[in-house]
Amino acid sequence: MSDMILTLNDANFEEAILKSVLPALVDLWAPWCAPCKMIAPVIEELATEYEGKAVIGKLNVDENPGIASRYGVTSIPTLIFFKDGEARDHMIGVPAGNAKKAIEDKLKDIMD
């Protein structure tokens, strides 16, 4: 996993995401999830490209079920886009077509 991606958990989620002055993208995933593995390289690219402009993090739902439950996550991968401490948008699964563009478009929307 890229050094630019925060490893999120129940202990650091509030400080890293909800109190962040930057917009944030959280990838809720699990190691056994094939679609999660498919989307991982896209998340890594975005983390590098948006360094200093957005917080990009990954949260393992098997190890941190409380956060997943709090946001009603029932399928993974789920991407949640945060701004000013609030979940503003989300995506479930791997977007069809150009996944990077679809995710980046939502990220840019919350940055405006």
C-alpha positions in Angstrom: 0.0 0.0 0.0 1.2 3.5 -0.8 2.8 5.7 1.9 0.3 8.4 0.9 -2.7 6.2 2.0 -3.7 6.5 5.7 -4.5 3.2 7.4 -7.6 4.0 9.2 -9.1 2.4 12.3 -11.7 3.0 15.0 -9.1 4.8 17.1 -7.8 7.3 14.4 -10.9 7.8 12.2 -12.3 10.8 13.9 -9.1 12.7 14.1 -7.9 11.8 10.6 -11.2 12.1 8.7 -13.9 13.9 10.6 -11.6 16.6 11.9 -9.6 17.0 8.7 -9.4 20.4 7.2 -9.0 18.7 3.8 -11.7 16.7 2.0 -11.3 13.0 2.4 -11.9 9.7 0.6 -12.3 6.6 2.6 -12.1 3.2 1.0 -13.8 0.6 3.1 -12.5 -2.8 2.2 -11.5 -6.3 3.3 -8.5 -8.5 2.3 -10.7 -11.3 1.0 -12.7 -8.9 -1.3 -11.7 -9.3 -5.0 -13.3 -6.1 -6.2 -11.5 -4.3 -3.4 -8.2 -5.6 -4.8 -9.3 -4.4 -8.3 -9.8 -0.8 -7.1 -6.7 -0.6 -4.8 -4.3 0.6 -7.6 -6.7 3.4 -8.5 -6.9 4.5 -4.8 -3.1 4.5 -4.6 -2.8 6.6 -7.8 -5.3 9.2 -6.4 -3.5 9.2 -3.0 -0.3 10.2 -4.8 -1.9 12.7 -7.1 -3.9 14.4 -4.3 -1.2 14.5 -1.7 -1.7 17.7 0.3 -5.1 18.4 -1.3 -7.1 15.5 0.1 -6.8 12.8 2.7 -7.0 9.3 1.2 -7.5 6.4 3.6 -8.4 2.8 3.8 -10.4 1.1 6.5 -10.5 -2.7 6.9 -14.1 -3.4 7.7 -13.3 -6.8 9.3 -11.0 -5.2 11.8 -13.1 -2.0 12.3 -16.8 -3.0 12.0 -18.0 0.0 14.1 -17.2 2.6 11.4 -18.7 0.4 8.7 -21.9 0.1 10.8 -22.0 3.8 11.6 -22.1 4.6 7.9 -24.5 1.8 6.9 -21.9 -0.1 4.8 -23.3 -3.5 3.8 -21.2 -4.0 0.6 -17.6 -3.5 -0.2 -15.7 -1.8 -1.6 -17.6 1.3 -0.5 -16.0 4.6 -1.0 -17.2 7.5 1.2 -16.3 11.1 0.4 -16.1 13.5 3.4 -15.9 17.2 3.7 -16.0 19.3 6.9 -16.6 16.2 8.9 -19.6 15.0 7.0 -20.1 12.2 4.6 -21.1 14.0 1.4 -21.2 11.2 -1.2 -20.4 7.5 -1.6 -19.8 4.8 -4.2 -20.4 1.1 -3.9 -18.5 -1.5 -5.9 -16.1 -0.8 -8.7 -17.4 1.8 -11.1 -17.9 0.6 -14.7 -15.7 2.1 -17.4 -13.0 4.4 -16.2 -13.0 3.8 -12.5 -10.3 6.4 -11.8 -12.3 9.1 -13.6 -15.5 8.2 -11.8 -13.9 8.3 -8.4 -11.8 11.4 -9.2 -14.9 13.3 -10.4 -16.7 12.7 -7.1 -13.5 13.7 -5.2 -13.3 16.9 -7.2 -17.0 17.6 -6.6 -16.5 17.7 -2.8 -13.4 19.8 -3.2 -15.3 22.6 -4.8 
